[in-house]
């Protein structure tokens, strides 16, 4: 049987690395990205053709688009990687900006709806991996919507592991800390600017307490996902895998 894995947020960063690594490991892929421009760039990648990949563009925050995607999906799946996520910040007292709805829609509602809708297509045994965060286990000022969504994703992971274990479907979360991605560097630049600090020095300060004294790479995250998708991880479920020590930005 061809083992096909659906990956959301596959257009860049961690999702792109996951797609590359799973293609290397011989999986067939279904890749979801937000825009048609991103989808076209993905289709031009050599590994996408090698993985017999389907590339689809739609906005996970759009309930109608998500429902249509689920209704139209007919292929069997070995697994799903819920990677897509957005991070918008705002203090609870901020009267001008409220990111709650959009962040929860993409980071929590979409994985829930996709899993419910695609579950009949997931093989027994099969795999589900959610991509959490270090902020799945601790809070950070201004990140209320993001933390709530990532805490919730761990809750879903643990519940689904208990519900689906009898069918041989494992459900695990990978929770990176700081990872070398475009989104991470933009976040660092923003925080440094808000505090009037040098971004490079601020980044070095973040990395210093970590065991490896550096950020993880997207490929390192992808390798853990690949392990959890493999037969070697058939006895592992309901776990949140935190990568390196949590660094707490107040």
Secondary structure, DSSP 4 states (H G I P E B T S, - for coil): ---EEEEESTTSHHHHHHHHHHHHTT-EEEEEESSHHHHHHHHTSHHHHHTT-EEEE--TT-HHHHHHHHHH--S-EEEEEE---------TT-SS---HHHHHIIIIIHHHHHHHHHGGGEEEEEEEEEE--GGGTS--TT-HHHHHHHHHHHHHHHHHHHHHGGGTEEEEEEE--SBSSHHHHHHHHHHHHHHT--HHHHHHHHHHTSTTSSPBPHHHHHHHHHHHHSGGGTT--S-EEE-S------
